[in-house]
Amino acid sequence: MAHFILADLQELTRYAFASLIYQQEDNTISMAYDKVRIIELLKQDGHSIVILDYTIFDFNDVEQLLIVCERFPLSMWIIASEDLTIPFMHQLIYVGHNISIVFKDSPLNTVKEALDDSLHGNRYICQRAMEMLLEQQQKEEAPGVLTATEVEILKAIAQGRTTKEIASERFSSIHTVNTHRKNIFRKLGVNTAHEAVKYAFRAGLVDPSEFYI
């Protein structure tokens, strides 16, 4: 048996969640229409599962939400909203150990999985949220993973210049250029110059029309 706190101001979604929750007869539900009521209910049962539409509730910011989540560490939270920002989800995932994320337009099976995982004390992050976070991470890392010097050396490699030629053009030692090459390969997770240049083309660091592999 589990106690759920429905903190959603939309009647239709409250009804939908209640229908899913009551599929297991032992479950109970309490309604909350502001954060004060959520806290009151959690004081009565700290093991409750809170289903919250954050975007239309009265939490001032994500920090305030996380404080309440941490105050009741045995509770589980399902953030179910129509639209969540990437920075918001990022904070929830990396700080809130007891917080799950789904979107209101998620497939029914996704919502059921979130409810089931919460019942077993596990967090659940829906596929759409994970894809949004991964896409953002790739956008941030692809152009910025290399330093300016490393990008210039990678461009020179793409132009077919040897280590000796690159060192001469940059008034550097061969050892220094080799060190940069090793760092480039390590950061890109590749083992050869061919792979490094292919990565640079995909990431938009160099223009394929100007260089060759």
Order of alpha helices (4+ residues) and beta strands (2+ residues): beta-alpha-beta-alpha-beta-alpha-beta-alpha-beta-alpha-alpha-alpha-alpha-alpha-alpha
